[in-house]
């Protein structure tokens, strides 16, 4: 869940393409692929085939259409097998800690808080 206008950052460096409105794919050099959905169409500023660094703002979360605003994230390995995106995000720094600035209402969920919450679930 994230408020509309929350920036969506590139999880890793890679090449992007836009297969549909509000959807973006990011492919890394090591074969991982990330899919972002529910981006505000006008907020996506990266062009098909462009390379982006890790942490770059790809767009912002779209306003809700019948439910709470949220960003969908999917991940696949080099063979196309699905991966757990939460597991890939654990331990990554918050984009704000890297000097990326927020737009709108902020960066959304604090990754450090997510790390702590998931660690508690795993030990229970």
C-alpha positions as CSV (number, residue, x, y, z in Angstrom):
1,X,0.0,0.0,0.0
2,X,1.2,3.5,-0.8
3,X,-0.4,6.8,-1.1
4,X,-1.1,8.1,-4.6
5,X,1.9,10.1,-5.8
6,X,4.5,8.0,-3.9
7,X,7.6,7.6,-6.0
8,X,8.4,4.1,-7.3
9,X,12.2,3.5,-7.4
10,X,14.2,1.1,-9.6
11,X,15.3,-1.8,-7.4
12,X,18.4,-2.3,-9.5
13,X,20.1,-0.8,-12.5
14,X,18.7,-2.0,-15.8
15,X,16.9,-1.4,-19.0
16,X,13.2,-0.5,-18.9
17,X,10.3,-1.0,-21.2
18,X,6.7,0.0,-21.0
19,X,4.4,-2.9,-22.2
20,X,1.2,-1.1,-21.2
21,X,-0.1,2.1,-19.6
22,X,0.8,2.1,-15.9
23,X,3.1,-0.9,-16.3
24,X,6.9,-0.9,-16.5
25,X,9.4,-3.7,-16.8
26,X,13.0,-3.5,-15.6
27,X,15.6,-6.0,-16.8
28,X,19.0,-6.2,-15.0
29,X,22.3,-7.2,-16.5
30,X,22.3,-10.5,-14.5
31,X,18.9,-11.5,-16.0
32,X,16.5,-10.6,-13.2
33,X,13.3,-8.9,-14.3
34,X,11.0,-6.7,-12.2
35,X,7.5,-5.7,-13.1
36,X,5.9,-2.5,-11.7
37,X,2.1,-2.0,-12.1
38,X,-0.3,0.7,-11.0
39,X,1.9,3.6,-11.9
40,X,0.3,6.9,-12.8
41,X,0.6,6.9,-16.6
42,X,1.7,10.6,-16.8
43,X,4.3,10.1,-14.1
44,X,6.4,7.6,-15.9
45,X,9.3,9.6,-17.4
46,X,11.6,6.8,-18.6
47,X,11.5,5.8,-22.2
48,X,11.4,2.3,-23.7
49,X,14.9,0.9,-24.0
50,X,16.5,3.4,-21.6
51,X,19.0,2.4,-18.9
52,X,18.3,3.6,-15.4
53,X,20.5,3.4,-12.3
54,X,19.4,1.7,-9.1
55,X,17.2,4.0,-7.0
56,X,16.0,6.1,-10.0
57,X,12.4,7.3,-9.8
58,X,10.4,5.4,-12.4
59,X,7.1,7.0,-11.8
60,X,4.6,7.4,-9.0
61,X,1.7,5.3,-7.6
62,X,-1.6,5.9,-9.4
63,X,-4.7,7.2,-7.6
64,X,-7.0,4.5,-6.4
65,X,-9.8,3.2,-8.6
66,X,-12.2,1.5,-6.2
67,X,-9.6,0.4,-3.6
68,X,-6.7,1.7,-1.7
69,X,-3.8,3.1,-3.8
70,X,-1.0,0.6,-4.1
71,X,2.0,-0.4,-6.2
72,X,2.2,-4.0,-7.5
73,X,5.7,-5.4,-7.8
74,X,6.7,-8.8,-9.3
75,X,10.1,-10.4,-9.9
76,X,11.4,-13.2,-12.1
77,X,14.8,-14.9,-12.3
78,X,16.8,-15.3,-15.6
79,X,14.8,-18.5,-16.4
80,X,11.4,-16.7,-15.9
81,X,10.7,-18.4,-12.6
82,X,8.9,-16.1,-10.2
83,X,10.7,-14.7,-7.2
84,X,9.5,-13.3,-3.9
85,X,10.1,-9.5,-4.3
86,X,10.0,-9.0,-0.5
87,X,13.0,-11.3,-0.1
88,X,14.9,-9.3,-2.7
89,X,14.2,-6.0,-0.9
90,X,15.3,-7.1,2.5
91,X,18.4,-5.2,3.6
92,X,18.3,-2.7,0.8
93,X,18.7,0.9,1.9
94,X,15.7,3.3,1.9
95,X,16.1,5.5,-1.3
96,X,16.0,8.6,1.0
97,X,19.2,7.3,2.7
98,X,20.9,7.3,-0.7
99,X,20.1,10.9,-1.3
100,X,17.0,10.4,-3.6
101,X,14.4,13.0,-2.9
102,X,10.7,12.4,-2.3
103,X,7.9,13.9,-4.3
104,X,4.3,14.3,-3.2
105,X,3.5,12.6,0.0
106,X,6.7,10.7,0.6
107,X,8.5,7.4,-0.1
108,X,5.9,5.1,1.4
109,X,6.8,2.1,3.5
110,X,10.1,2.3,5.4
111,X,12.2,-0.7,4.2
112,X,13.9,-0.9,7.6
113,X,10.5,-1.4,9.3
114,X,9.6,-4.1,6.7
115,X,12.9,-5.8,7.5
116,X,12.1,-5.9,11.2
117,X,8.5,-7.0,10.7
118,X,9.5,-9.9,8.4
119,X,12.3,-10.9,10.7
120,X,9.8,-11.2,13.6
121,X,7.5,-13.4,11.5
122,X,10.4,-15.7,10.5
123,X,11.4,-16.2,14.1
124,X,7.9,-16.8,15.4
